[in-house]
Amino acid sequence: MTSDTRAEPAEDGRTDRTPANSGDESDPDRSVSDRLETPLERARTDPRAHAVAVTGAVIVGLAFSWLHWVGLVFGGALVGFLSPTLPRALLGGVGFGVIVLVAFALVLGEAALVVAGTTPIVSVALAAAIGLPAFGSLARLLH
């Protein structure tokens, strides 16, 4: 299939220079970013695709958070990048932080009450668990 880029007059008299097969996913002339934008936009706009993508991002983010604290930023960035707007990205980052805190409390079990009593250090842990994913969610500004 060849790409036809002939200038054809539109109904309003303007000249349209878009390729005739611009919707074809297998077009080698389309840039990589154009081909990747379609799934990302679908994940941001389609509710079902968004739910699946965010669930996957949370699972991957939790796995990375278990290995290293930078996983908090990475998980927030994944959730934020999938969000349609910046405010929803920040809310998603904070939500990811809350999920991390709940998972941490579940792993601690009964010791979570003892940990909650260690006031100075628990404040740092709470701030990091909420602040780092919110900071990572600012990745939404990249696109």
Rosetta blueprint (number, residue, H / E / L):
1 M L
2 T L
3 S L
4 D L
5 T L
6 R L
7 A L
8 E E
9 P E
10 A L
11 E L
12 D L
13 G L
14 R L
15 T E
16 D E
17 R L
18 T L
19 P L
20 A L
21 N L
22 S L
23 G L
24 D L
25 E L
26 S L
27 D L
28 P L
29 D L
30 R L
31 S L
32 V H
33 S H
34 D H
35 R H
36 L H
37 E H
38 T H
39 P H
40 L H
41 E H
42 R H
43 A H
44 R H
45 T H
46 D L
47 P H
48 R H
49 A H
50 H H
51 A H
52 V H
53 A H
54 V H
55 T H
56 G H
57 A H
58 V H
59 I H
60 V H
61 G H
62 L H
63 A H
64 F H
65 S H
66 W H
67 L H
68 H L
69 W L
70 V H
71 G H
72 L H
73 V H
74 F H
75 G H
76 G H
77 A H
78 L H
79 V H
80 G H
81 F H
82 L L
83 S L
84 P L
85 T L
86 L H
87 P H
88 R H
89 A H
90 L H
91 L H
92 G H
93 G H
94 V H
95 G H
96 F H
97 G H
98 V H
99 I H
100 V H
101 L H
102 V H
103 A H
104 F H
105 A H
106 L H
107 V H
108 L H
109 G L
110 E L
111 A H
112 A H
113 L H
114 V H
115 V H
116 A H
117 G L
118 T L
119 T H
120 P H
121 I H
122 V H
123 S H
124 V H
125 A H
126 L H
127 A H
128 A H
129 A H
130 I H
131 G H
132 L H
133 P H
134 A H
135 F H
136 G H
137 S H
138 L H
139 A H
140 R H
141 L H
142 L H
143 H L
